[in-house]
Amino acid sequence: MNVLTLLEMAATGMPSRVGIGRRKPAASAPAILTYPALLERAQSGAGLLTESNAEELVYVGVNADDFAVALFAAAWAGVPLVPLNYRLSRDALGRLLARHPNALVISDLQPPTTGHAVTVAQWRAACAEPAGDPSRWSDDPEAVAVLLYTSGTTSEPKAAVLRHRHLTSYLLGSVDFGAAGEQEAVIVSVPPYHIAGVSNLLSNICAGRRVVYLDTFTAQGWLDCVRAEAITHALLVPTMLAKITEHLGPAPNADVPTLTSLAYGGAKMPIPVLERAIRLFPGVDFVNAYGLTETSSTIAVLGPDDHRAALDGDSVAHARLGSAGRLLPGIQVEIRGPAGPLPTGNAGDIYVRGEQVSGEYRGAGSVLDENGWFATRDRGWVDEDGYLFVEGRTDDTIIRGGENIAPAEIEDVLLEHPAVVEAAVVGVPDEHWGQEIAAAVVLRPGCIVHAEELRQWVRSRLRGSKTPTLIAIRDALPQTPTGKVLRRELLADLLATGQAADI
């Protein structure tokens, strides 16, 4: 099955429903698109791709209706869509574009490419023209739908291969087709080059929910859009939710009466931020979605009931706020140690398998093992009730004197300090211990705290071997747009300064 089949179903079953667009679009914005209109534009875009002899469609742009059209146009033409990070430097963008010499590139940045490039306005105009008569799309499930570059927090980015069968398996296993009410609308503020940007579009099209794009995120802009567009559903990465809670300050609630569901994911959510958000959004169902690019988005969910129970004082439920929740149907998990699978409750490397799991990279092929298991490179454990706890990337694990230390545990303790708004922990080389623990923190505006006070804070809550030797006070942490700390950059910064401690 091709993802276009799902759009065709929406166009046939809900022909008058608005699929994408604002209730009151700005003069410069494209007109609202019903599902049939979106299908027609995808057909026109496919015609342009065919005429251009493009082997891929590269999208270098912000969140916009044009991205949605590009995704479905590429699917119709039978070529992969390749969304790239428009925030990259010209050199970094050029290196990625060099991997796609025969692509049609949509960009307003005048990207360094020798291929055929069009501006966003040119793409939009071409897709608004009546289509010729291109052949119907292929239903080959093995065709590549999307190439998504991993964020590259610890190494150079790789292009994950997501085939149509991976995406449709995820959608059919997690979304009830046409289940959304006519008034439901979702705000999409995650970037289009992230798996959440792709899956959010597809899952909401399947559900029948109007998609509203927010091209640039600010806390006030997000709140304004939710109110003006009567948004009912939203997905945020933790840094976005943190900015909203900070922006609202002492407000008793967020005053967004139409919002009913708020999902979060993409990076670890600090518990203090989550608790504050739950109180600011009374009556809103909170959902934690955990997944990876290579798994076609979400594979585990912590649902609204778990969040409500935690807020009501259930100690077990409160502990599970730090979990990724339970696995989706069709997904299996295995926790492995050096000698193989581990019993319930033991931490190790997380392996998953299922129809939506790709585990394939352009140029490298499949990395699934002989039994179809994918090594997520995350470390974690599963409790007796099937809740998956993710401690962090295996590459991030600090090995101090032979002891494995998860940075997330120390980060959580630092974030409990009233002066700390962000924290990241890395291992630095040490001749005696192999690695020592270093932390970088960002303080709340107006707060002053010294490194020794923070060390004592950690030592009083964790044993001495987990107390950072070095603590740096920083104005900001290097992060991806989805809030993942770029640990290699942080480590380089700490090592380059020669000393990380706050004196």
N, C-alpha and C positions, 0 to 999 in steps of 0.2 A: 504493500500500500504506500502511496505517495502522500505527503502531508496535504497536497492540493485536494485530495479526495475529501478530506475533512472540511476544507473550505467550501467545496462544492456542495457537500451535505448541508452546511450552514446556509449557503445561498439558496438552496432548494427548500429547506425546512423553515427558514426564518428570513424570507426575502425582503421584508420591510424593516427589519431591525438594523439599527446603526451598529456597525462593527468597530469602526475607528473614527475618532474625532470628538471635538468639543461641542457642547450645545450651542455656544456662541463663538465660533472660530474667528481668530483675528484675520484682518484683510490679507495678510501675507501668508496665512496658513492654507493648506489645501482644503477643499470642501470635505464635509463629512462623507464617509464612505459606508454605504450599506454592504452587506456581504456580496450581493451580486455585482456591485460597483467595484469592490476590491478584486473580485475574480476577473472582471473585464480589464482592469488595469494590469493585473498580473499577466493576462494574455498579451496585451500590448507590449509590456516590458519583455516578455519572452520573444516577441517578434524582433525587437531591437537586438537582443542577444544573439538570435539566430543570424540576423543580417550582419552582425559584427564578427561572426565566426568566433565568438568568445568561448573559451573553455572554462572560465570561472567568472563570477561576478563579485568584485571586491567593493565593499561599502565602507567608506571612511567618513563617518558623520555622526551627528548627535541622535538622540532619540527623536523619532519623527515618523509620520505616516509613511514617508518614503522608504523607510527601512522595512516596514511590513510588506509593501508592494514588492520590494527587492527580493525578499525571502520567497514569496510565492512565484514571482517571475522566474527566478533561478530554478525553482522546482519544476515549473512548466517547461522551461527550455532544456531541462536535464543536465544542468551544470551546478556545481557547488556554490553556495554563497559563502563569502569569506569576509566577515566583519572585522575590521582592524581598529585599533585604538587610535583615535584622532588626537589624543593628547601626547603621543610619542614625539620625540625629537625628529627632525627631518631625516637625520642619518639613520635612526632606528626604524623609522617608517620605510625608508628606502631599502633597508636590508630585507624587510619582510616583503615588500612589493617585488623585489628581485626574484623572489621564490614563485611569483605568479606572472610570468612574462606575457602570457596570452589571455589575460583577463580584461574585461571591461571594468574600469574603475569609476565609481561614483564618489566624487569628492569636491569640496570647495577650497581645498588647501593647496591646489596646484602641486599634487604629490610628485615626488621624483620617480617617474615611471616612463618607460618608452612605449608602454601599451596605450590602448585607446582609453581616454578619460573623458568623462562628461561631468558637468556640475550637477548639483542636486536639482536646480531649477530646470536644467535641460532634461534630466531623467524624468522629473515630474511631468514636464510638458509632453515628452514622448509617450509616457504611459497614459496620459489623458486623451491621446489620439485614438480614434477607432482602430481596433486591431484588424489586421489582414485576415488570413485564414490559416494560422499555424496549426500543425497537427496536434492532436490531443496528447497530453503528457503521458509519459511512460509510467506504468505502475510497478516497475522493477524495484522491489524492496531493498535490493543491494546497492542501488544508486546512491551516491554520496549527496546528502542534503546540505550539510554545513561543515566547514572547516573552521574550528575555533582554536585560537592560540591560547594555551594555558598562560596563567598570569606570570609565571617565571619568577616566583619569590625567592627561589634558591638557585636557579639556573636559567639558561637561555630558554625562551618560550618554544614550545613544540606545537604543531598543528594537530589537534585531536580530530579524528575522522568520525563524524556522526552520519550514519546512513539513515535512509527513510525508515527502515524497519526499527531502528533504535528509538527514534523520536515518536513514531506512531505507537510503538509498544508502551512507551512511557505515558502517552496521552490516553490510550485505551484502558490502561491499568489504573489511572489516577483521576480521570475526569469523567463525570456523567454528561454525555452529550446533550446540549440544549437545556441543561438543568437550571440555568440562571434565569431570574425574573427579568421582565422587560426593562425595569428601572435600574438594574444593577450596572455599575460602572467601576472599572479598575484604573488606578493611576499607576503608570509604569515609569519609574525614575531610575531603574538600574540600567547601566549602559548596554547598547546593542551588541557589543563585542564580548559580552559575558553570557554564559549559558542561561542565566536567569532572564536575560533580555529576550532570548529566543524562546525559551519554554513558557515565559509569561504570556507572550503574544499568542503562541499556539494553544495553550491551555484555555485562555479566555475566549479565543475564537470558538473553540469546541464547546465551551460552556454556554456561549451566547451572550457574553458580557461585553459592553461597550468599552473599548480601550482608549484611554486618554494618556497621551505622552507628555512628560515633563522633560524638556530638553536640557535644562540646567537646574540642578538641585540647590535650593536654599531652604532653610527651615520655614521661613515665612512664605516663600513661594509655594512650597508643598501644601502648607495649611490653607493658603488662599485658594489653591486649585481644588483641594478636597471639598472646601465649602462651596465654591462657585459651581463646580461640576456635579455636586451631589454624589460624590464618590462613595461607594459601598465597600470596596476591597482595595487593599494596598499590599505591596511588598517593599520592604526596606532592608538595607544592609545595616549592621549594627552602628557604624559611624553616623549614618543618617538619622537613625532613631535617637542616638545620643545627642546629636545637634538639635533635634526637635525638642527633646526634654530640657536641654539647657536653655533653649530659646524661650520656652514657656515659663521657665523659672518657677515662681511661687503660685502660678495659676492653679485654681482648684481642679480644672479639667481642660481638655484641649478644645472643647466647643466645636466638635465635628459630628453633629447629630446623625448624619446619614451613614457614617462609617460603621460597618458591622464586623469586618474581618481584617486583621493586620498580620501578615506573615513576615517573618524575618529569617535571614540566613546569609550565606556567603562568607561568613567569618564568625569567630567566637563572640557570643553576646555576653558582655559583663552583666552579672546578676544584678548589681545595684541599678544599672540603667534599665533593665527589664522590669524590675519591681516598681521603679518610678513611672515607667511608661504604662504599666497595667493600671496604676492609680489615676494617671492622667487621661486614660481612655476607658472610662467605665462603660460596661455594656458591650465592649468590643471583644470579639473572639481572637485570641493570640495563637499563632501557629509558628512553630520552629521547623523550618524545612532544611534538611541536610542532604547535600548531594555534591557531585563533582561534574566537571565538564565531561569526563570520560564515561559517566553513567547517565548521560542525557538529562541531567538535572536531579530532582529529588529522589532519594531512595529511603529516607526515614523521616517521620513526622512526629513532633510532640504537639498534641492537639489542645483545643480550648479547655476541655475538662481537666487536663493536667494542670494548666495554668490557673484555672479557677480554684482547684483544690489547694494549690500552693498558697494562693492569696488568702484562702480561708483558714490557713494555719496548719494544714496537714504537713507534718515534718517530712514524711517520705516523698510526697509530691514536691515539696520545696527542694529537696535534694535532687530531684529529677529535673528541675529547671535547668540544671547544668548538663542535661543529656540531649541527644538528638532525637529522642523518642523511639517509636517502634518502626520496624521496617515496613515498607509498602508491600502489598501482595505481589508475589512473583520475584521478590528479592531475597536472596539468602546471604547470610554473613557467617564468616568463620574468623576466629581470633587465633593467630598463630604465634608461637614462639620459635626459638631456634630448632627445636626438635619436632615441631608440628603443631596441630591444633591444641588449644588450651581449654581447660574446663571453664564453666561459667564463673564470672567474677574475677578472672585473671586478666591482667592487661597484656596486650601484645599488638602485633601488626594486624590491621583490619583488611580482610579480603572479602569481596562481594562477587556475586554472579546473578545473572538474570537476563531476560531478553533485551532489556533496555541498556545493558552494559556494553559499551563499545570496546574500550581498552585497545584502541588502534590509533597509530600516529602516522601522518603522511611521511613517507620515506623510511619508516621503521617497521611498518606492519603491525600485526597484533602482538600484544604483550600478555595476553591471557595464557594461563598455564594449560596443561593438557586436559584438565577437567573444567575449563571455562572460568576459573577464578581470576579476578582482577585484584592486584595489589594496589590499594588506594594510597599507600604511603602515609596513611594516617595511623596513629596509635590510639588504642582505646580498649574498651571492655564492654561486656553485656551483662546486665544484672539478671536475677532469677526470673523476672517478669518480662524479659525481652527488650528492655530499654538499652539503647546503645549510647555509651558515653565515649566521646571523642576527646582525647587529651591533647592532640596536636599532631603536627607532621612528624614522622619518624626522623626526618633530617634535622628537626629542631631539638630532638632529645639531647640533653646535656649528660655526658658521662663523666662524673666526678669521682675519682678514686674507685672506679668499677661500679658505681651506683647510677642507675638510670633515673634522671630527674626530668619531669615534664615541665617546661616553662609555664604552661597554662596555670598550674597550681599556684606558682609564685605570683603570676600576674593577677590572679583573682584576689589574692591577699593584698597586694599593693593597691588594687582598685577599691578595696574596702576602706582605705584611708580617706578621710573626708577632703583632703587637699588634692588628691590624685584623680585626674580625669581620664588619662590614658597611660598604659604601661606595656612594656615589652621586655622580655628576658631572653638573653642569648648566652651561649657558652664561649668563653675566650680561652686561648691556649694558656696552659700553666705547666711548668716543668715538673712540679711535684704531684699534682692531682690529675694531670692530663687536661682537664678543663676546669675553669672556675666560672662562677655565675656572675654575670653582669646584667644590670637592668637600666633601662632608660624610661623616664616618666615625664609626663606633661601635667603641669599643675593647673588647677582651676584659676581663673583670673583673680588677681588680688591675693592669692595664697602664697605663703612663704614657708618652706619646710626644708630642712637640711638632710643630707644623705644618711647621716647617723641615726636620725630619728626614724627614717623609713626602714633602716636595717633593724633597729630595735622592734619596730612594728611587725616585721616579718618574723624575726627570731621568737617573738612572744607567741606566735601562732603556728609556726612550723619549726622543726628542729634546726639546729645550727648548720647542718650540712646543706640546707636548702636556703640559707640566708645569702643574698647577694654580697659578694666582696666589694663590688664596685656599683655605684648608682650614679647615673647622670641625669641632670635636669635639662630637659630639652623644650624648645618652643613647639615642636611638632615631631611626629615620628614619620619616617618614610613609609608610605602606604600605597597600595593599589587603590583605584577608585572604588573598589568594593570593600575597602577597609582591612585588607590583609596586610600585615606588617611585612615590609621588604627586609627580611632579616639579614640578608647578605649586605645590604646597604648600611643597615644599622651597625652590624659588626665592623664593617670597614670604617665607619665613622668613629666608633669607639677606639678601634686600634690606631687610627690615624691621629687622633688627638693625643695619644700617648697616656692619657689618664682619663678615666670615665667618672671618677668620683666628684661629688659636689663639695668643694672646700669652703 
